Amino acid sequence: MSFKRFGSAIFVGGYYERICNLSIYRYILQKEALKVISRQLKRRFGDIDASLVEQVRNLSAEQLKELGEDLLDFSEVADLVA
């Protein structure tokens, strides 16, 4: 078993690398989901309020996935808030 020291932390084996790779993967998933949802919102409702855009930007990849499904039932921007 190999140990690596990073500052005051010690990482065992390849766990640190796996955690970093998983974090990067989740970040990429969230960013790609955000791109899709942003395009869907713009196409359906045109430009929306900046505060709503910010709220959408802060959603996780899973929340964005759910929003993408819910968007199919939305008829107005107010549905996004409800």
N, C-alpha and C positions, 0 to 999 in steps of 0.2 A: 504494500500500500504506500503510495507516495503522498507526501505532504507539501503544500506550498504556503509560503507566508506572504501576505499582502497587508502591509501596515501592521496592525495588531491582530488581524484575523488570520486564521490558518484554515486552508481548504484541503480537504481530503480527496485524493484521486482526481477525477475529472468532474466532480460535482460542480465546482465553480463555473467551469466552461459550459456545462449543461444548463445551469441556471441562467447564465448570460445568453445562451442561444435561445432558450425558451422565452426570455424577456424580449429579445429582439423579434422573435416570431410573433409574439402577442402584439407588439407594437406595430409590426407590419400589417397584421390582420386588422387591427383597429383603424389604421390609416386608410387601408383599401376600402374597408366597409364605410368609413366616413365619406370617401370620394363618391361611392355609389349612392349613398343616401342623400348627399348634398345635391347631386345631379337630379335625383328623383324629386326632391323638394322643389328645386328651381323649375323643373319642367312642369310640375303639377300646380305650383302656387306662384311662380315668378320669384321676385326678390322678397325675402322675408326679413323680419325684424332682426337686427344684429344680436339682441339678447337671446333670441331663440336659436340663432346659429351657434352662439357660444355654448348654450346648453346642450345642443346636439354634439358639438365638438368634444364635450367632456364625457360623453357616454362611452362605455366599454364596448368591445367588439360584440359581445353577446347582446347588450342592450340595443346596439345598432341593428343587429340581425332582427330582433323583435320589432323595432321601429319600421324596418323595411317591410315586414309582413303586415304590420298595422296600417302602413301608408296605403295599402290597397283598398282599405275601407274608408279612408279620410275623404271628405268632400270640401273641406275648407281649412284654412290655417288654424282656426280655433280648435279643431280636432287634435292638432298637434299639442296644444296646451292641456287639453282635458285629460 
